[in-house]
Amino acid sequence: MQFDYYSTYDEKSLQGKLKLIGNLYLEYYRSYENEAFRGKLKSIGSMPILYYSAFDDKFNAGKIKSIGSVVYQWYSEYDRARGALKSNNYRQVIGGITYVLR
């Protein structure tokens, strides 16, 4: 499988990160976008990755909200298991790719 990385000539926040895996292009949130998302994956191929913003849930801002059609819910700061995953699994196969949340 072919891998390609962002070079030293690309945007500083992307330098050294994966750009391409096989025929899948990896897109990242840029340095000028929402602070909670900066540098995180935006999509892998055509599979969008969405995150909670401070407007959605201030406590869980920056955590994954969904990958494609798979939605993740997290416990809030008022729950006993605060910050833990409430629904779905930490390891999930979506669109033929295994995603592991950490």
Order of alpha helices (4+ residues) and beta strands (2+ residues): beta-beta-beta-beta-beta-beta-beta-beta-beta-beta-beta
